[in-house]
Amino acid sequence: MTAEPDLKRRPLDPAALAVLNLPMHDPRVRPLLDELAVEYDSRYGDRLGRGAAAEELNRYPAEEFAEPGGALLMIQENGESVAGGAFRQYDAGTAEFKRIWTHSAHRRRGLARLLLAELEALAARRGYQRVYLTTGPRQPEARHLYLSTGYEPQFDLHQDPETIGSLAFTKDLQAPR
């Protein structure tokens, strides 16, 4: 029996990566959304009830993530969907980032940072000046990612995240060059 390669330690090869702008119904999106639902249920099922994740993922119509106000980006590595995220219009100058996700077998490789940069650049090109996003209190990895990439917390960092609920962040975008 051969050991599976440790994907989490493998550095990113830019030549193997493709960033795709896809509609929500594209079949390449489904595996990540399915895994996201499982992850949400495992972290929040005791709090929100089993199956609540699928309900949350379907809360917004797919059209909200379509042009001109929205987008869904998928990062593929050698043809495999490994990370994705979307945005929709929050208000006239603000994009709301949603569904930011890295496949569990590909975490800790820099894909989420790459995805955030791609989402930010596209949102800025679409005329947004600011990003708004939320993450859950049981997602410390996401909280760290947003803090380490310049997002401003809209909550008290010293308060217990479980007592806050949804953790909101904002970031001003750079105008496209």
C-alpha positions as CSV (number, residue, x, y, z in Angstrom):
1,M,0.0,0.0,0.0
2,T,1.4,3.4,-1.0
3,A,1.0,6.5,1.2
4,E,-1.1,9.3,-0.2
5,P,1.0,12.5,-0.8
6,D,0.7,15.1,1.9
7,L,-1.1,17.8,-0.1
8,K,-1.1,20.2,2.9
9,R,2.7,20.4,2.7
10,R,2.9,20.6,-1.1
11,P,3.7,24.2,-2.2
12,L,1.4,25.9,-4.8
13,D,2.6,25.6,-8.4
14,P,1.1,28.7,-10.2
15,A,1.4,26.8,-13.5
16,A,-1.0,24.2,-12.2
17,L,-3.6,26.7,-11.0
18,A,-6.5,28.2,-12.8
19,V,-9.0,30.8,-11.5
20,L,-12.4,30.3,-13.1
21,N,-15.4,32.6,-12.9
22,L,-18.3,30.2,-12.9
23,P,-22.1,30.3,-12.5
24,M,-23.4,28.8,-9.2
25,H,-25.0,25.9,-11.0
26,D,-21.7,24.8,-12.7
27,P,-21.0,21.1,-11.7
28,R,-17.4,22.1,-10.7
29,V,-18.9,24.2,-7.8
30,R,-21.1,21.5,-6.3
31,P,-18.3,19.4,-4.5
32,L,-17.1,22.4,-2.6
33,L,-20.6,23.5,-1.6
34,D,-21.4,19.9,-0.5
35,E,-18.2,19.7,1.6
36,L,-19.0,23.2,3.0
37,A,-22.4,22.0,4.2
38,V,-20.8,19.0,5.9
39,E,-18.3,21.3,7.6
40,Y,-20.9,23.7,8.8
41,D,-23.0,20.8,10.2
42,S,-20.0,19.4,12.0
43,R,-19.1,22.7,13.6
44,Y,-22.6,24.1,14.2
45,G,-25.0,21.2,14.1
46,D,-25.4,21.1,17.8
47,R,-26.2,24.8,17.8
48,L,-28.3,25.2,14.7
49,G,-29.6,21.7,14.1
50,R,-28.5,19.1,11.6
51,G,-29.3,20.1,8.0
52,A,-29.3,23.8,8.8
53,A,-26.1,24.3,6.8
54,A,-27.8,23.3,3.5
55,E,-30.6,25.7,4.3
56,E,-28.0,28.5,4.9
57,L,-26.2,27.7,1.7
58,N,-29.5,28.0,-0.2
59,R,-30.6,31.2,1.5
60,Y,-29.5,33.4,-1.3
61,P,-30.6,32.9,-4.9
62,A,-27.9,31.9,-7.3
63,E,-28.6,35.1,-9.4
64,E,-27.2,37.2,-6.6
65,F,-23.8,35.7,-7.3
66,A,-24.0,36.5,-11.0
67,E,-22.7,39.5,-13.0
68,P,-22.9,42.4,-12.8
69,G,-23.1,42.6,-9.0
70,G,-21.7,39.3,-8.1
71,A,-19.4,36.5,-9.0
72,L,-18.3,33.0,-8.0
73,L,-14.6,32.2,-8.4
74,M,-13.2,28.7,-8.3
75,I,-9.6,27.8,-8.1
76,Q,-8.6,24.6,-9.8
77,E,-5.3,22.8,-9.5
78,N,-4.6,20.4,-12.3
79,G,-8.3,20.4,-13.2
80,E,-9.5,19.7,-9.6
81,S,-11.6,22.3,-7.8
82,V,-9.7,23.0,-4.6
83,A,-11.0,26.4,-3.4
84,G,-13.8,28.8,-4.1
85,G,-15.7,31.8,-3.0
86,A,-18.3,34.3,-4.1
87,F,-19.6,37.8,-3.6
88,R,-22.8,39.6,-4.0
89,Q,-23.9,43.2,-3.8
90,Y,-24.3,44.2,-0.1
91,D,-24.9,47.9,-0.9
92,A,-24.0,50.3,-3.7
93,G,-20.3,50.4,-2.8
94,T,-19.9,47.2,-0.8
95,A,-19.5,43.6,-2.0
96,E,-20.4,40.8,0.5
97,F,-18.0,37.9,0.3
98,K,-19.7,34.5,0.9
99,R,-18.8,30.8,0.7
100,I,-15.1,31.2,1.0
101,W,-13.8,27.7,1.1
102,T,-10.8,25.5,0.6
103,H,-11.3,21.7,0.2
104,S,-10.2,19.9,3.4
105,A,-7.4,18.0,1.6
106,H,-5.8,21.3,0.3
107,R,-5.8,23.5,3.4
108,R,-2.8,25.3,4.8
109,R,-1.3,25.8,1.3
110,G,-2.2,29.5,0.7
111,L,-5.2,28.9,-1.4
112,A,-7.6,30.9,0.8
113,R,-5.2,33.9,0.6
114,L,-5.0,33.6,-3.2
115,L,-8.8,33.3,-3.4
116,L,-9.3,36.4,-1.3
117,A,-6.9,38.4,-3.4
118,E,-8.7,37.3,-6.6
119,L,-12.1,38.1,-5.1
120,E,-10.9,41.5,-3.9
121,A,-9.4,42.4,-7.3
122,L,-12.6,41.4,-9.2
123,A,-14.8,43.2,-6.8
124,A,-12.7,46.4,-7.2
125,R,-12.8,46.0,-11.0
126,R,-16.6,45.8,-10.7
127,G,-16.7,49.1,-8.9
128,Y,-16.9,48.1,-5.2
129,Q,-14.9,50.2,-2.8
130,R,-15.4,47.9,0.3
131,V,-15.9,44.3,1.4
132,Y,-18.2,43.1,4.1
133,L,-18.1,39.4,5.3
134,T,-19.0,37.3,8.2
135,T,-17.7,34.0,9.6
136,G,-18.9,31.9,12.4
137,P,-17.5,31.8,16.0
138,R,-16.3,28.2,15.5
139,Q,-14.1,29.0,12.6
140,P,-10.9,30.3,14.2
141,E,-8.9,29.6,10.9
142,A,-11.2,32.0,9.0
143,R,-11.0,34.6,11.8
144,H,-7.2,34.4,11.6
145,L,-7.2,34.6,7.8
146,Y,-9.2,37.8,7.7
147,L,-7.3,39.5,10.5
148,S,-4.0,38.6,8.8
149,T,-5.1,39.9,5.4
150,G,-6.1,43.4,6.5
151,Y,-9.8,42.9,7.4
152,E,-11.1,45.0,10.3
153,P,-13.2,43.2,12.9
154,Q,-16.5,44.8,13.6
155,F,-16.6,43.2,17.0
156,D,-14.6,43.1,20.2
157,L,-11.6,40.8,19.6
158,H,-11.4,40.1,23.4
159,Q,-14.9,38.9,23.7
160,D,-15.7,35.2,23.5
161,P,-16.7,34.5,19.9
162,E,-19.5,32.2,21.0
163,T,-21.2,35.1,22.8
164,I,-20.9,37.3,19.7
165,G,-22.4,34.9,17.1
166,S,-21.6,36.0,13.6
167,L,-18.2,37.7,13.3
168,A,-18.3,40.6,10.9
169,F,-15.3,42.0,9.1
170,T,-14.8,44.9,6.6
171,K,-12.0,46.0,4.3
172,D,-11.5,48.9,2.0
173,L,-10.5,47.9,-1.5
174,Q,-7.8,49.4,-3.6
175,A,-9.0,51.0,-6.8
176,P,-8.0,48.9,-9.8
177,R,-4.9,50.1,-11.7
